[in-house]
Amino acid sequence: MEYAAPAGPSLEPASAVIPGGTRQIIGFVYFTFICYLCIGLPLAVVPPYVHLRMGYSAVLAGLAVSIQYIATLASRPWAGRISDQVGAKISVLWGMGACTASGVMVILTTLLHHAAALSFAALMVSRLVLGVGESLGSTGSTLWGISSAGPGSTARVIGYNGISTYGGMALAAPLGVVLYQRWGLAAIGIVTFLIAGSSLLLALRKDPVPVTTSSEHLPFSRVLGKVTPHGMGLALGGVSYSVLATFITLYYASHDWTGAALCLSAFGLGFIAVRLLMIRTISHFGGFPVAIVSLAVESAGMVLLWLAIAPWMALAGAVVSGFGFSLVFPAIGVEAVKQVPEQSRGTALAVYTAFADVSFFLTGPIAGAVIGAYGYPSAFLFALISVLSGLGIVIVLRRIQGG
């Protein structure tokens, strides 16, 4: 059912939209950073807690992780409509509230440890709530940043949002392990509650942006149709990261190499360096040209990984892949949001981002099947073919839409 726009004047006061600098943008994508801090803290802890501490099967341990992403994917369209029609600030407030509630449920999980079924149910609720919080918080913060800094800053907002995403996860995952090992799962719940709750209070103090209550809000089906080609390009372009993150350790082990973690670090460093130094190229050259170059560079990285005969070659492939993948999301995303009216940008961003979620989930089992049939190097050949397919989609879109 379509979400109805509220009748009457906007609930958020109008204010002049002044193009902002880096500090202003960071002030909004900070909430995305908090979302992914909350996501990263329990990420490496939940499976062993469910399987080894609670005594449930490995299948349920895996479900405890994946159910959050299912909730994220399912709630993204709703989060987009909330951001467009009720307000980006409201979306962020609800997102921070949901993340705070997830921390409370993690604490409850430990308090119910004597009743395994209730404890597991509380953990599942925390994961579901956290998934919804991710949708609301990240979608709302992105649109809030774009609306406040101005449409000309769209690429920069999306770019810094991506840094917040990967940075939050990279920082939180090892921190969560330390917290769990020293103080148990309850410590993760407490830290989540504190950082999300304080961020909720911070969001309350920030100025909202106007909500346009016109009839130009596109139905979700229309937005989906307009953004799907761009989302497919993103999904295919993201296969390289998913394959690298999922299988690089096993790939190294199959060659009796050491230092697989360095590949992930190298990818991350290359990714962040390009985001920081070259994000302005999107506004200068346009989204499609930057996406085409980025996907071509990413393809070169996959070739190096596929044909690697030594660790240094795989490391170089990871760096080059990070360079290439860095601007794919914001470059294609800029062109995606152009396809809808300003009043539907939040929905467009949510739909577009959902394709990255789908890519992440489908890549693992598909690449795993390819590896089972043809060996570990074939996973990077599969990624190469996927990225080249994404490149082809972007080239076609550029010819159709211009830019």
C-alpha positions as CSV (number, residue, x, y, z in Angstrom):
1,M,0.0,0.0,0.0
2,E,1.3,3.4,-0.9
3,Y,2.2,5.7,2.0
4,A,-0.1,8.7,1.8
5,A,1.5,12.1,2.0
6,P,0.3,14.1,5.0
7,A,-2.3,16.7,4.2
8,G,-1.9,20.4,5.0
9,P,1.3,22.4,5.5
10,S,4.7,20.8,6.2
11,L,5.4,19.7,9.7
12,E,9.0,20.9,9.3
13,P,9.7,24.6,9.0
14,A,11.1,25.9,5.8
15,S,14.7,27.2,5.9
16,A,17.0,28.4,3.3
17,V,19.1,25.7,1.8
18,I,22.7,26.9,1.9
19,P,25.3,24.7,0.1
20,G,27.4,23.3,2.8
21,G,31.0,22.3,3.2
22,T,32.6,19.1,4.4
23,R,31.8,19.8,8.1
24,Q,28.1,20.3,7.4
25,I,28.0,17.1,5.4
26,I,29.8,15.1,8.1
27,G,27.3,16.5,10.6
28,F,24.6,14.5,8.8
29,V,26.3,11.4,7.6
30,Y,27.5,11.0,11.2
31,F,24.2,9.3,11.8
32,T,25.0,6.7,9.2
33,F,28.3,6.1,10.9
34,I,26.4,5.5,14.2
35,C,24.0,3.0,12.4
36,Y,27.0,1.0,11.2
37,L,28.8,1.2,14.5
38,C,25.7,-0.4,16.0
39,I,25.6,-3.0,13.2
40,G,29.3,-3.8,13.4
41,L,29.6,-4.3,17.2
42,P,27.7,-7.6,17.4
43,L,28.5,-8.8,13.9
44,A,31.4,-11.2,14.7
45,V,30.0,-12.1,18.1
46,V,26.4,-13.2,17.4
47,P,27.2,-16.5,15.6
48,P,29.5,-17.9,18.3
49,Y,27.2,-16.7,21.0
50,V,24.2,-18.5,19.4
51,H,26.1,-21.6,18.5
52,L,28.5,-22.1,21.3
53,R,27.0,-20.3,24.3
54,M,23.3,-20.9,23.6
55,G,23.8,-24.3,22.0
56,Y,21.7,-23.7,18.9
57,S,22.6,-25.1,15.4
58,A,25.0,-23.3,13.0
59,V,21.9,-22.7,10.8
60,L,20.2,-20.7,13.5
61,A,23.5,-18.9,14.2
62,G,23.6,-17.9,10.6
63,L,20.0,-16.8,10.7
64,A,20.7,-14.6,13.7
65,V,23.1,-12.6,11.4
66,S,21.2,-12.6,8.2
67,I,17.7,-11.8,9.6
68,Q,19.0,-8.2,10.2
69,Y,19.8,-7.7,6.5
70,I,16.4,-9.2,5.6
71,A,14.7,-6.6,7.8
72,T,16.9,-3.9,6.2
73,L,16.0,-4.9,2.7
74,A,12.3,-5.2,3.5
75,S,12.1,-1.8,5.2
76,R,14.1,0.3,2.8
77,P,11.1,1.4,0.6
78,W,9.2,2.4,3.7
79,A,12.2,4.3,5.0
80,G,12.4,6.2,1.7
81,R,8.8,7.2,1.9
82,I,9.1,8.3,5.5
83,S,12.1,10.5,4.5
84,D,10.3,12.0,1.5
85,Q,6.9,12.6,2.9
86,V,7.3,13.0,6.7
87,G,10.9,14.3,6.8
88,A,14.5,13.2,6.8
89,K,14.9,14.2,10.4
90,I,12.0,12.1,11.5
91,S,13.5,9.1,9.6
92,V,16.8,9.6,11.4
93,L,15.1,10.0,14.8
94,W,13.2,6.8,14.3
95,G,16.4,5.1,13.1
96,M,18.4,6.2,16.1
97,G,15.5,5.1,18.3
98,A,15.4,1.7,16.7
99,C,19.2,1.3,17.2
100,T,18.8,2.3,20.8
101,A,16.0,-0.2,21.3
102,S,18.2,-2.9,19.7
103,G,20.8,-2.3,22.4
104,V,18.1,-2.7,25.1
105,M,17.1,-6.0,23.5
106,V,20.7,-7.3,23.5
107,I,20.9,-6.5,27.2
108,L,17.6,-8.4,27.7
109,T,19.0,-11.3,25.8
110,T,21.7,-11.7,28.5
111,L,19.2,-11.2,31.4
112,L,17.1,-14.1,30.0
113,H,20.1,-16.5,29.6
114,H,18.4,-19.0,31.9
115,A,15.5,-19.3,29.5
116,A,17.1,-20.2,26.2
117,A,14.0,-19.8,24.0
118,L,13.2,-16.3,25.4
119,S,16.8,-15.2,25.2
120,F,17.0,-16.3,21.5
121,A,13.7,-14.5,20.8
122,A,15.0,-11.3,22.4
123,L,18.2,-11.6,20.3
124,M,16.1,-12.1,17.1
125,V,14.0,-9.0,17.9
126,S,17.2,-7.0,18.5
127,R,18.4,-8.0,15.0
128,L,15.1,-7.2,13.3
129,V,14.9,-3.8,15.0
130,L,18.5,-3.0,14.2
131,G,17.8,-3.8,10.5
132,V,14.9,-1.4,10.4
133,G,17.1,1.2,12.2
134,E,19.7,0.8,9.5
135,S,17.2,1.6,6.8
136,L,15.7,4.6,8.6
137,G,18.9,6.0,9.9
138,S,21.1,5.7,6.7
139,T,18.4,6.7,4.3
140,G,17.2,9.7,6.4
141,S,20.8,10.9,7.0
142,T,21.7,10.8,3.3
143,L,18.6,12.8,2.3
144,W,19.0,15.2,5.2
145,G,22.5,15.9,4.1
146,I,21.5,16.4,0.4
147,S,18.6,18.6,1.3
148,S,20.7,20.8,3.7
149,A,23.8,21.0,1.6
150,G,22.0,21.4,-1.7
151,P,21.5,19.2,-4.8
152,G,25.0,20.2,-6.0
153,S,26.5,18.3,-3.1
154,T,24.6,15.0,-3.8
155,A,27.7,13.1,-4.9
156,R,29.7,14.3,-1.9
157,V,27.0,13.4,0.5
158,I,26.6,9.9,-0.9
159,G,30.4,9.6,-1.0
160,Y,30.9,10.6,2.6
161,N,28.0,8.4,3.5
162,G,29.9,5.4,2.1
163,I,33.0,6.3,4.1
164,S,30.8,6.4,7.2
165,T,29.4,3.0,6.3
166,Y,32.7,1.2,5.8
167,G,34.4,3.1,8.5
168,G,31.8,2.3,11.1
169,M,31.8,-1.4,10.3
170,A,35.7,-1.5,10.3
171,L,35.9,0.2,13.7
172,A,33.0,-1.6,15.4
173,A,33.7,-5.2,14.5
174,P,37.0,-5.6,16.4
175,L,35.7,-3.4,19.2
176,G,32.7,-5.7,19.6
177,V,35.0,-8.7,19.9
178,V,37.0,-7.0,22.6
179,L,33.9,-6.0,24.5
180,Y,32.5,-9.5,24.3
181,Q,35.7,-11.2,25.4
182,R,36.2,-8.9,28.4
183,W,32.7,-8.2,29.6
184,G,30.3,-10.4,27.6
185,L,27.4,-9.7,25.3
186,A,25.7,-7.3,27.7
187,A,28.6,-4.8,27.2
188,I,27.8,-4.6,23.5
189,G,24.2,-3.9,24.3
190,I,25.1,-1.2,26.8
191,V,27.6,0.5,24.3
192,T,24.9,0.3,21.6
193,F,22.3,1.9,23.8
194,L,24.7,4.7,24.9
195,I,26.0,5.7,21.4
196,A,22.6,5.4,19.7
197,G,20.7,7.1,22.5
198,S,23.2,10.0,22.6
199,S,22.9,10.3,18.8
200,L,19.1,10.4,19.1
201,L,19.4,13.4,21.4
202,L,21.9,15.0,19.0
203,A,19.5,14.6,16.1
204,L,16.7,16.2,18.1
205,R,18.8,19.4,18.3
206,K,19.5,19.7,14.6
207,D,17.3,21.8,12.3
208,P,14.9,19.9,10.0
209,V,14.5,20.6,6.3
210,P,11.3,21.4,4.5
211,V,9.0,18.6,3.4
212,T,7.3,19.2,0.1
213,T,3.6,18.1,0.3
214,S,2.8,18.1,-3.4
215,S,1.2,15.5,-5.6
216,E,4.5,14.9,-7.4
217,H,5.5,12.1,-5.1
218,L,5.8,9.1,-7.5
219,P,4.2,5.8,-6.6
220,F,6.8,3.3,-5.4
221,S,6.3,1.1,-8.5
222,R,7.3,4.1,-10.7
223,V,10.3,4.9,-8.7
224,L,11.3,1.2,-8.8
225,G,11.0,1.2,-12.6
226,K,13.1,4.3,-13.0
227,V,15.9,3.3,-10.6
228,T,16.1,-0.5,-11.4
229,P,18.6,-0.1,-14.3
230,H,20.9,1.9,-12.2
231,G,20.5,-0.5,-9.3
232,M,21.4,-3.4,-11.5
233,G,24.6,-1.6,-12.5
234,L,25.4,-1.1,-8.8
235,A,24.6,-4.7,-7.8
236,L,26.8,-6.1,-10.5
237,G,29.6,-3.7,-9.8
238,G,29.4,-4.7,-6.1
239,V,30.0,-8.4,-6.7
240,S,33.8,-7.8,-6.6
241,Y,33.7,-6.5,-3.0
242,S,31.4,-9.3,-1.9
243,V,33.6,-12.0,-3.4
244,L,36.7,-10.4,-2.0
245,A,35.3,-10.0,1.5
246,T,33.8,-13.5,1.6
247,F,36.4,-15.7,0.0
248,I,39.8,-14.0,0.1
249,T,40.8,-15.9,3.2
250,L,39.9,-19.3,1.7
251,Y,41.5,-18.2,-1.6
252,Y,44.8,-17.5,0.2
253,A,44.6,-20.7,2.1
254,S,44.1,-22.7,-1.1
255,H,47.5,-21.3,-2.3
256,D,49.1,-21.8,1.1
257,W,49.7,-18.0,1.3
258,T,49.6,-15.8,4.4
259,G,48.4,-12.3,4.9
260,A,44.8,-12.5,3.6
261,A,43.8,-9.8,6.0
262,L,46.1,-7.4,4.3
263,C,44.0,-7.7,1.1
264,L,40.9,-6.5,3.0
265,S,42.9,-3.7,4.5
266,A,44.4,-2.7,1.1
267,F,41.0,-2.7,-0.5
268,G,39.7,-0.5,2.3
269,L,42.6,1.9,2.1
270,G,42.2,2.2,-1.6
271,F,38.5,2.7,-1.3
272,I,38.7,5.5,1.3
273,A,41.6,7.3,-0.4
274,V,39.7,7.6,-3.7
275,R,36.5,8.7,-1.9
276,L,38.4,11.4,-0.1
277,L,40.5,12.7,-2.9
278,M,38.4,12.2,-6.0
279,I,34.7,12.5,-5.0
280,R,34.5,15.9,-6.7
281,T,35.2,14.3,-10.1
282,I,31.5,13.2,-10.2
283,S,30.2,16.8,-10.1
284,H,32.9,17.9,-12.5
285,F,32.7,15.1,-15.1
286,G,29.2,13.6,-14.4
287,G,28.1,10.4,-12.8
288,F,28.2,8.1,-15.9
289,P,31.7,8.9,-17.1
290,V,33.1,8.5,-13.6
291,A,31.2,5.2,-13.2
292,I,32.5,3.9,-16.5
293,V,36.1,4.6,-15.5
294,S,35.6,3.2,-12.0
295,L,34.1,-0.1,-13.2
296,A,36.9,-0.4,-15.8
297,V,39.5,0.0,-13.0
298,E,37.6,-2.4,-10.8
299,S,37.7,-5.0,-13.6
300,A,41.4,-4.7,-13.8
301,G,41.6,-5.5,-10.1
302,M,39.5,-8.6,-10.6
303,V,41.8,-9.7,-13.4
304,L,44.8,-9.4,-11.1
305,L,43.1,-11.5,-8.4
306,W,41.9,-14.1,-10.9
307,L,45.3,-14.6,-12.4
308,A,47.3,-14.1,-9.2
309,I,50.4,-16.3,-8.9
310,A,51.8,-14.7,-5.8
311,P,50.5,-12.8,-2.7
312,W,51.8,-9.5,-4.0
313,M,49.7,-9.9,-7.2
314,A,46.5,-10.5,-5.1
315,L,47.3,-7.6,-2.9
316,A,47.7,-5.3,-5.9
317,G,44.4,-6.6,-7.3
318,A,42.7,-5.8,-4.0
319,V,44.1,-2.2,-4.0
320,V,43.1,-1.6,-7.6
321,S,39.6,-3.1,-6.9
322,G,39.3,-0.7,-4.0
323,F,40.3,2.2,-6.2
324,G,37.7,1.2,-8.8
325,F,34.8,0.3,-6.5
326,S,35.1,3.5,-4.4
327,L,33.1,5.8,-6.7
328,V,30.7,3.3,-8.2
329,F,28.0,3.8,-5.7
330,P,27.9,7.6,-5.6
331,A,28.5,8.0,-9.4
332,I,25.6,5.8,-10.5
333,G,23.5,7.0,-7.5
334,V,23.7,10.6,-8.7
335,E,22.3,9.6,-12.0
336,A,19.6,7.5,-10.4
337,V,18.2,10.3,-8.3
338,K,18.0,12.5,-11.3
339,Q,15.3,10.2,-12.7
340,V,12.7,11.1,-10.1
341,P,11.3,14.4,-8.8
342,E,12.9,16.0,-5.8
343,Q,10.0,14.9,-3.7
344,S,10.9,11.2,-4.3
345,R,14.6,11.3,-3.8
346,G,14.5,9.5,-0.5
347,T,12.5,6.6,-2.0
348,A,14.9,6.5,-5.0
349,L,17.9,6.3,-2.7
350,A,16.3,3.6,-0.6
351,V,15.5,1.5,-3.7
352,Y,18.9,2.1,-5.2
353,T,20.7,1.1,-2.0
354,A,18.5,-2.1,-1.7
355,F,20.2,-3.4,-4.9
356,A,23.5,-3.4,-3.0
357,D,21.9,-5.4,-0.2
358,V,20.6,-7.9,-2.7
359,S,24.0,-8.2,-4.3
360,F,25.7,-8.9,-1.0
361,F,23.3,-11.7,-0.2
362,L,23.2,-13.4,-3.6
363,T,26.9,-13.2,-4.3
364,G,28.0,-15.5,-1.5
365,P,25.9,-18.6,-2.5
366,I,26.4,-18.1,-6.2
367,A,30.1,-17.6,-6.0
368,G,30.3,-20.5,-3.6
369,A,28.7,-22.7,-6.2
370,V,31.1,-21.5,-8.8
371,I,34.0,-22.3,-6.5
372,G,32.6,-25.8,-5.9
373,A,32.6,-26.4,-9.6
374,Y,35.8,-24.7,-10.8
375,G,38.0,-23.7,-7.8
376,Y,38.7,-20.6,-5.9
377,P,40.2,-18.5,-8.7
378,S,36.9,-18.8,-10.6
379,A,35.2,-16.7,-8.0
380,F,37.2,-13.7,-9.2
381,L,36.4,-14.6,-12.8
382,F,32.8,-14.6,-11.9
383,A,33.2,-11.2,-10.3
384,L,35.0,-9.9,-13.4
385,I,32.2,-11.0,-15.6
386,S,29.7,-9.4,-13.2
387,V,31.6,-6.1,-13.1
388,L,31.9,-6.0,-16.9
389,S,28.2,-6.6,-17.2
390,G,27.6,-3.7,-14.9
391,L,29.9,-1.6,-17.1
392,G,27.8,-2.5,-20.1
393,I,24.6,-1.4,-18.3
394,V,26.1,1.9,-17.4
395,I,27.3,2.5,-21.0
396,V,23.8,1.8,-22.3
397,L,22.3,4.1,-19.7
398,R,24.6,6.9,-20.6
399,R,23.6,6.6,-24.3
400,I,19.9,6.6,-23.4
401,Q,19.9,9.3,-20.8
402,G,23.0,11.3,-21.8
403,G,25.6,12.7,-19.4
